[in-house]
Amino acid sequence: MILPRLALAAALAAAHLTAWSAPLVIKYSHVVADQTPKGQAALKFKELAEKALPGKVEVQVFPNSQLFGDGKEMEALLLGDVQIIAPSLAKFGKYTPKLQVFDLPFLFDDIAAVDRFQDSPKGLELLDSMKKKGIKGLGYLHNGMKELSANKPLRTPADAKGLKFRIQSSDVLEAQFKAVGGNPQKLAFAEVYQALQTGVVDGTENPWSNIYTKKFHEVQKYIMESDHGVLDYMVIANAAWWDKLPADVRTALNKAMVESIKFGNKVAFDEAAAYRQKVVDDKKAEVLKLSKDELAQWRAAMKPVWKKFESEIGKDVIDAALSANQN
Ligand code: LMR
């Protein structure tokens, strides 16, 4: 019969047309708020990618663990259910031990040192450290230095003894809190507020933008300006998906990614102090400055963690990170 055949041909043509003309949907999922450096970088990527490839790509950004939270997002990326994610560098332990360098306590003097290390040959090499696992590192993205928080003042490491601390899924962070007699518990970011509120844990660590946007300061009495470690990200894609993109699309997306990271890093540098001030102004938690001597005690208590992870991370990597400090 002619008619069904024609109908079939038309349907096929329509399908072909749709397949040809429908934009490529790129899902970018993360766990923090839109206002944070990562949230801003993701939205900037959407803006730039859609501008560079009009009608060809549609970037859907899912903040606040809406699509996938910690624990599920890596799996989802490898299954192709999401195309871009930006986990904290503390969350890659299962995929490469080398990135654990970023969790070592008191390794970096400040975020500028972290930036120099990420930009160094060794730092850039680490972007490719998960290639064999199917993960393509598109770039590093800053959040900031971490501050300790709890319901009692933590002036010296002895104050942390016996307290339960929420940590990201990192063995280094586990060792860090054990080194001061704490009880670390790995919990997904989406669960932190409630865990603090209900007393499942007594304290935690996070940069100012996360503390403020997730209201951790409303459920913690004290925030110590410890700057004892860094919380940064790697923006990653499923390597097979990335490599299969048409070359012109990949080039344009890469450019949008580089620009969006620059933008997010600027937010991180410019706004950390403002987020700190918002926490202070809110007067829900007391912000404590630690003296040089107190900080030295924390450093001395936590530093043995470096040796513990040296063989896994590589002494060359740790030395390269250390050399990014200027003082
Ligand atoms: C955390 O789990 O505390 C952070 O990694 C969340 C984030 O993405 O900043």
Residues whose N, C-alpha, C, O or C-beta is under 5 A from the ligand:
A	BS01	LMR	V31 V32 S88 Q168 F189
